[in-house]
Amino acid sequence: MNSSYRSISTRTFTLICFILLSLRLWIGAITPLTETTEARYGEIARKMLETGNWVNLLNTYNSPFWAKPPLYAWLSTASMYLLGINEFALRLPSIIVSALSAFLVFITAAPELGKDKAAIATIILISSFGFFVASDTVMTDPTLLFAVTLGLCAWWKNHQENQPLWAYSFFVAIGLGMLAKGPLAIVLIGMPIFFYLLIHQEWKQFFAELPWIGGIFISLVAPGIWYVLAELKTPGFLEYFLLGEHIYRFIKPGWTGDLYGNAHTQTHGSIVIYALLALLPWSLVFIARMIRPQKILVKEIKANRFKQFLILWLVTQIIFFCLPANIIWPYYLPAAPAFAILCADQINWSPATNKRIIFSSIGLTIALALLGTYMLKKYPENHLKSGKSVVEKYIEKSTKTPGELIYLSSKRLFSLEFYSSGKAQWIRSTNSLHDFLKNKKNFYLITSKEQFNELPSEIKSNFLIEDRYEKSALNLILLIKN
C-alpha cells in the first residue's frame, strides 16, 4: 500500500472484508424474512417469479404495487430462479451490490488518499452498524446506494481522468437509480455535483467532458421504456409514483395517500440521529477527531478538492432528508460512502493507535452481530417477527389433512404469504371468518392468541388448536376447523 505507514496489510484488509461480508451473508441465510419490509418485498419478488410478470410489481395477484421501481425485484427474482426460493437467494443481490459499493469507495479513495486510507474507508463502510444490517436485507436501499455511489464516484473519476468508461458509468448509474428508486436518484447524485460546480465554476468542463447524447439514452430513455410499459399495463402508476411517492410523501407530514401502509412521520432532522446511530462505532471516532483546532480543518479542506466534494456529498444527502418528515432510517445510506472516506482520512493517530481503533471497532460490530443472531434464535418469541415456523407447521399438517389456509389479522402479514407460496388468504374481520365457516368444510386458521381469545365463543368452538406456541414475536397460533 502506498502510504507512509500501513495501518493494515493488504492480506489483512482482504480477510477483514471477507469475514464481514461472509458473516452477514450467513446471518441472512439462516434468518427468516421478517415483517414488514423484508417479507413484503420478498413476496413481491416471489410473485414475479411465479407469474412471470417482469413489468409490474404485484401487491396481490390482482393488483399492482406502485410504490417502487423493479430493479431490486428483478435481481432477487433472477437469483431465486437460479438458486431456488429461499432467504439466501432473495438476499444475495443486496449483499452483492453492497459489496460493489464498498469496492467503488476503495478505487475512488485510493488515488486521492492512498491505498491504506482507501482500505480503512472500505472497512469503515462495511463494518458500520447500519450498513452491516442493510447490506443483506431485501429492500430497495442497497440498490439505490449502489446507484448513487457509482454515479458520484464515476463522475469524480471522470472529472479527474476524463475516461469514457467513467463518463458512461455516470449515466449508467442514473439509469440504475431510476430503476432502483426513481427520480430521487437523480436528485441524490446531482446535488453534490451541482454545488461543487457552483463553488468552482467548472460548468464548461462539466458539459464538455460528458457524452450527453449516448448518456441521456442510457440514463433516461432506456429506463423510461419500463415506466411506459408499467403505465400501459396499469394506468395510474405514473401519477401515483411520481407525485405521491416523490412529492407528497416528503412534503406532507402523515401523508394519507399511501396505498400500501402508513407514512413514517418523524421529527424534521431525525435523519441526523439515524445517521449517527447507523454509522456507529465510527461516528464516535469521527467526532473524536473533529475536536481539534478548526483552523487546521479549514486549511485541510481548502487545500483538497476531493475532500470538498466528499463534504458536499455527505452534507447535501443529510440536509435533503432533514427536510421531509416522512423518513425511515435507511435513508442515510447514500451519505455513508462519503462519511467512510472522510472518517478514514481523519484516522491519523500513531500506527499502533490506528490499529487498536480499527480492530476494536470491527470486533464490536462482529460481536453485536453474533449476539443479535443468538438472541433471535434463542428467544424468537421476543425478537423475531416472522410467520415462517407456523406456516411450516401448516404444511406438515395439511399433507395429512388437506385444507386451505387463511389468517385473521388487523394488518397484512407478508411472511405468511411468502412461506405458503401465496396460498395464505388474509381476512380482517369476524364477519369474513363467519363466511368461511359457512362455505368451507376444511381449512386452517392462523391468528394471534390475543385475537383468538377475543373471538365469540360460537366461533372458537369450531376450531381445534394445532399449535399452541409459535416461535415468533407475532405470537401466532395455528388452528383447524373441526
Secondary structure, DSSP 8 states (H G I E B T S, - for coil): --SSS-SS-HHHHHHHHHHHHHHHHHHHHHS---TTHHHHHHHHHHHHHHH---SS-EEETTEE--SS-SHHHHHHHHHHHHH-SSHHHHHHHHHHHHHHHHHHHHHHHHHHH-HHHHHHHHHHHHHSHHHHHHTTSSSSHHHHHHHHHHHHHHHHHHHHH--HHHHHHHHHHHHHHHHHT-THHHHHHHHHHHHHHHHHT-HHHHHHHS-HHHHHIIIIIHHHHHHHHHHHHSTTHHIIIIIIIIIIHHHSTT-S--TTS---B--TTHHHHHHHHHTTTHHHHHHHHHSS-HHHHHHHHHT-HHHHHHHHHHHHHHHHHHS-SB--GGGGGGGHHHHHHHHHHH--S-HHHHHHHHHHHHHHHHHHHHHHHHHHHH-HHHH----HHHHHHHHHHHTTS--EEEEE-SS--HHHHHHTTT--EEE-SHHHHHHHHHH-SSEEEEEEHHHHHHS-HHHHTTEEEEES--SSTT-EEEEEE-
